[in-house]
Amino acid sequence: MSQTVTTPTAPRPPSLEQELEMFRGEEESAQQYFYGYLATQLVPFKNSEVLEKMRETPMFWRTTRYALLMSAFVVLGRIFDQDSKSLHNLDKLLAVVSANIGALSRAGLLQRRVVQGMTPADAAAYASTKYDLTTNDVRAMRKEVAKWRKVYEATYRDIRHKIFAHKGVSSAGADALMAKTNIDEVKEMLGFLHSLYMSLFQLHSNGLKPDLTPTTFSMPPTAYLGSQQSSAAEHMYREAGDLLYGLIDPD
């Protein structure tokens, strides 16, 4: 009795849309965790009544702050990780962008608009003034990623590896590593990651020229805009602030 032997097929590489969506989830998670941590630090610092209420349940708030900060560093590690076994990171994202450079053009945008329901004539008119991604653009993205990876590796990678992922240093060593950190630097790093995502998303969706200027998040957020209009960082800080101020004023 004969047996049919089937050869397993290799998994299909992720599409640009899939890789971009994966990156969005990672960079927004890093925003949420870090700015949630900042809220639990800054709100009680600015309001003594909130601080007094938090002291009624100190274990919960210490654990929450630690968990948020740890999660932020774990996600940043995944984003900047260059392990060949990593399925999704910045290098994989830019490799997919390079492989799809032809799709990130006026011609590619025209085709996507037709698929979305535009007439070929309207799609051609819409795409005619849009931007064609170039190899120089991708090179500039890689250069900026390399710059921020150096920042991450110089200060933050050891914190992720030696404090949060493994207990590789003493308490004094952990304090020394944390003393090297800079909140404004982490904010700018997260702002760069968000600008990279938004640049690629807007290029793919609307044909806009990439702009890698790091996003500046409004802290504290000045007005409620809703989760669809504010960044993940701003939305998280706002909700955390609402929770903390709710400790002293439930209304």
N, C-alpha and C positions, 0 to 999 in steps of 0.2 A: 504494500500500500504506500503510494508516494505521498510525500509531504511537500506543501508549497512553502518555500522559505521567502519571507518578505524582508527586504532591507529597510531598516528604519531611515526615514528621511530626516535630514537636518532641519532644525527649527528655522522658520523664516526670520530674517533679521527684522527688527522693528522698523516701521515706517517713520518718516519724519514727524508726522502728526502724533504717533504714539510716543516717540522719544521726547518730543517737546512737551506733551502732556505729563509724562513721567517727571520731567525736570520741573515743570510748574508745581507739581505736588511736593517735590523735595524742597525747592527754594521757599515756597510759601510755608511749609512746615517749620523750616528753620526760623523764618520770621515770627511765626506764632509762638514757638517755644521761647525764643529769646525775648520778645517784647512782653510776653506774659510774665517772664521772670523779672523784667525791668519794672513792670507795674507793681509786682509784689514787693519790690525794693523801694521804689520812688514814692508811691502813694502814701505808705505809712511814714516815710521820712518827712513828707510835707504836711502830714496831718496827724497830730499826736493822738486824737481821739480814735482814729483808725488803728494806730499802733497799740493803744491800750486794749482795744477789742481783740486784736490778733493775739495778744499775750494771754488771753483766756484759753486759747487752743494752740499753744506754741508748737507742739509736735506736728500737727497738721500743716501749719504754714512753713515750718522748716523743711518738711518732707516735700511739700509742693514746690517750693523754690528750688530745692536740689533737683527734683525730677524734671522741672522745666529746663534748667540750665544743662543738665546732663543730656536731655533729649536734643537740645539745640546743637551741642557739640557732636553728638552721634550723627545727626543728619548732615552737618557740615563735613564730617569725615567721609560719609558716603558720597557727597557731591564732589569733593576734591580727590577722593581715592583713585589711585592709578593701578590697583591690583588687577591683573589680567582676568581674574575670576569674577570681577564686579560686572554685573550686567548693565548697570546704568550709572554713569557719572559724566562729568564735564567732557572728558575726552571722547566718550561714546557719542555724546550729543553733537560735538563738532565734527566727528567723523561722518555722522549721518547727514549733517548740513553740507559737508564737502561733497558727499556722494550724490546729493540732491540739488546741487547748485543750479542746474538747469531748470528745476521746478520753481526756484525762488527768483523768478524773472517775470517780465511782462507777459511772455508767452505762456508760462505756467499759470500765472494769475488769470489770464484770459480763459484758459481751459477750465480752471476751477469755477469761475463765475458762470460759464456756460452750463456746467454740471449742476450748479446751484439754481439755474432757471433763467439766467439772462439770455437774451438773443445774442447770436454771434456778433452782430453789429454793435449792440450796446456794450457787450463785454470788451470788444476791441477798442471802443472809444474810452471806456473806463480805464483799461490797462495801459493805454497809449502814453500816459503821463507818469506812470509808476516807475519803480526802481528795479534795476537788474542787479542782483547780488554778484559781486566779483570775487576773484580769488584773493585780491588785496583786502577785501572786507573780512573774509574768513581768516586771513593772516592776522589782521588787526584783532579779531576776536581771540585767536589763540595767544597773541601777545598779552592781552589784558588778563586772560585766564592764567597764564604763566606768572604774571605779576602778582595776582591775588593768591595763587597757590604758594608762592614764596612767603607771602605774609602769613598764610595759614600754617605752613610748615615751620616757620621760624618761631611762632608763639603758641599756636593753638593745637597743633597735632599732638604734642606731648601731653597736653591736658586731656585730650580725648583718650589717648592710649594709656597713660599712666595713672590717671585719676578715675575716669568714668568707665572705660572698658576693662581695665585691669588695675589692681591695687599695686602699682609698681613703684611708688615712692612713699616716703614717710609723711607724716602730717606737716613737718617743717618743709619738706621738699614740695609738697602740694601747695603750701602757702607761697613758696618762692615762684612756682610756675604761675599761679594765679596773679601774683603781683606784676607779672609782665604784661598782663592783658590790658586792653584799652577799649572802653565801651564805644567810644566814637569810631574806632577802627573797625569794630565788629559791625556797627551800624552801616558804615560805608561798604564793607564787604557784602553784607546782605543787600544793600542798595545796588551794588554792581550786579549781583546774581539776578535781582529782579529786573534790572534794565536789560540784561542779556536776554532773559525770557521774553520781556515785552517787545524788544527789538525783533526777535525772530518771529514772535506771534504776529506782530503788526506787519512785518514784511510778507509773511505767508498769507495773511488774511486780507491785507489792504494795500500791499505793495509799497509800504513806507520805508524810507532809507533807515538803516540801523543807527541808533544813537546809544552808545555805551556809557554815557554819563551816569554815574551811580544815582539811583533814585534817593531823594531825601524824604523820609517819612515824617509826617507831622506828629510831634509828640509834645504834650498830649494832643490828641485830635481835637480840633477846634469846633467841629460840628458833626452831628450824626449824618452820615451820607448813605448808610446801608452797605451791606457786605459786597454788593455788586459794584460799588463806586469807590470804596476805600480799599486800601491795600490790606493784606492779611495782617500785617504788623499793626496798622492803625485800628483795625477792627478788633483784634485781640486785646490791645491795650485798653480800648474803650470798654469792652465787656469786663475785663479784669477790674478796671476802675469802678465800673458800676457795682460789681460784686463787693469790692472792698468798702466803698462808701456806703453800700447797703448795710454794712455791719452797724453803722451808727445812725442811719436814716433809711429804714426799709422802704419808704415812699420815694 
